[in-house]
Amino acid sequence: MEQKSKIAAGLLGIFLGSLGIHKFYLGYKKEGLIMLLVSLLTCGFGASVMGIIGLIEGIMYLTKSDEDFENTYVMQQKTWF
């Protein structure tokens, strides 16, 4: 299984969360596509909501220990919050 960096996932969530880039990075293609499409198809109005979700998830990734991050988001594939 490929090692995923919690720092990279967290920073992607914080800075590019409205586009779902952090979801794609973690291998959650369906969830990343949902976030991307909501942002694009609402002409940017949904991007603010998706951005807040990305910010929250990015902070959650960064505040977890390496072991918790690995178990929760890589091994167990918890896709939302």
BELZI-V473357 format. One record per backbone hydrogen bond with DSSP energy under -1.0 kcal/mol. CO is the residue of the C=O (numbers start at 1). NH is the residue of the N-H. Records with the same first field share a line. If there is no record, write none. Layout:
CO = NH ; NH
This chain:
5 = 9
6 = 10
7 = 11
8 = 12
9 = 13
10 = 14
11 = 15
12 = 16
16 = 19 ; 21
17 = 20
20 = 24
21 = 25
22 = 26
23 = 28
24 = 27
27 = 29
28 = 32
29 = 33
30 = 34
31 = 35
32 = 36
33 = 37
34 = 38
35 = 39
36 = 40
37 = 41
38 = 42
39 = 44
40 = 43
42 = 45
46 = 50
47 = 51
48 = 52
49 = 53
50 = 54
51 = 55
52 = 56
53 = 57
54 = 58
55 = 59
56 = 60
57 = 61
58 = 62
59 = 63
60 = 64
65 = 69
66 = 70
67 = 71
68 = 72
69 = 73
70 = 74 ; 75
71 = 76
72 = 78
